[in-house]
């Protein structure tokens, strides 16, 4: 995790339509703040990820959220607790994280990349939020069958 995991694209199906996602992964490294400032300005949505087995990673979300709000105010956000497959090592309480997300107007998911649990759902939620924010929901609804 010492370097930028860079750029990835993926396509998801959302209500029968293909949506292309462009993903920048900074791996939570503070030295990438400049990159985050630059990319968050053009982003349509942000996923903030913490490790449920590492309280320190959850505590760091405040800093990342501040950066995002400063450079992309009002952007749709999803808070994601990763490593749910290590539930037995949990250091971040589900209710605490859910409340934090609610207070900051974020959707909230806990995921497991190992078990492929809730990953698609979190990305689809963010895509839906971005469509709604950008006023594309009506256009989207009118072209659903195409």
N, C-alpha and C positions, 0 to 999 in steps of 0.2 A: 504494500500500500504506500510505498514511498514515492511513487510517481503518478502523474496524471494518467488515469486509465483511458483518457481521451474521448473519442467520439464514436458513437454507434448509431445505426439506424435500425429500426424495426417497423414492421407494419402490423397493425392490429385490426381486427374486425370489430366495428362498433355499429350496432344496429344494422348489420348487413352491409356496411360500407367499409372500404379499406381506408385506414387513416395511417399516414406515415409519421412516425415519431423520430425526432432527432434528439439523441441523448448525449449530454456531456457529463462525464463522471469525474468529479474532482477528488474523490476518495476522502473527503472531509479534511484535506490538508490546508492548514492556515495559509501556507505560502501561495495558494491558488486564489487568494482573495481578489487579486487584480483580474484574473481570468473570470471569476464569478461576477465581478462588477461589469465586465464587458459583455458577457453572454447573457446575464440576467436582464439586461436592457432590451434585448430582442426576443427574449423567451416568451412563450405563451403560457407556460406553467412550470412549476418547480416541485420536485419531490425532495423533501428533507428526510434523510435516513439516519437512524441511530441503531445501535446494537443493544437489544434487550438485556444482554448479559454484561453490559458495560455502562454503569451509571454515568461515568465521565462523558461518554459519547452523547447521552441524552442531555446532560447539562450544557454541552456545547451547541445545542440546537438554538439557544437564545442568540448566540453570536451570529450564526448563519441566517437566522430569521431577520435580524437587524440589518444585515447586509442586503438581503433580498428586498426588504421593505424600503430601504434607502434608495436602491437603484431600480426597483421595479414595483412601485407601490400598487397594491390592489391585485397583483398577479395571483391567479389560482394556485393554491398550495396543497400538497398532500404530505402529511407526516406519516412516516413508515418506520415501524419497529421491525428490524430484521433479526434473523436467527431464531425464529420461533421453534425450530427443531431442537434448540437448547433450552427449552422451557425450564428444565430442572436447574439451570444456572442463572435464572432470571434475577436481575438487579433493579429493573425498572418496572414498577407496577403498572399493569394495564390501565387501571382506572386513572392513575396519575397522568399517564401519557394521553389518554382519551380526553381528560379534562383540559390539559394543556392545548391540545389541538382545537377543542371547542372554543376556548378563550381567544384563540388566535385565528378563528374562522378557517380552520384547515379540516379537510377530510382526514380520516385516520384509519390506518390498516396495520395489522401485524402480519408479517410474511415469513415464509421460509423459502429461500432459494434452493435449498437442498431438496425439499419436497414439492417444489413448484406450487406453493400455496399462497393465494391472494396476490400474486405478482401481476397477472393480467388484470385483475379487478382494480388494483391501485392505478395502473396506467390508464385503463378505460375511464375510471372516475375523473382523473385529471384531464383527459381529452374532452370528456363531456363538459367539465367545468370551463375549459378554455373555449369551447364552441359557444357556450352560453354567454360568457363574458364578452366575446367578440361579436355578439349579435348574429351569429351564424346558425343559431338553433332553428330559426324559422326556415332559412334556406335549406338546412339539413333535413328538416321534416318534409319539405315539399319535394325533395329529390330522393327520399328513402327507397322508393321502388326501383330506381335506376341503377 
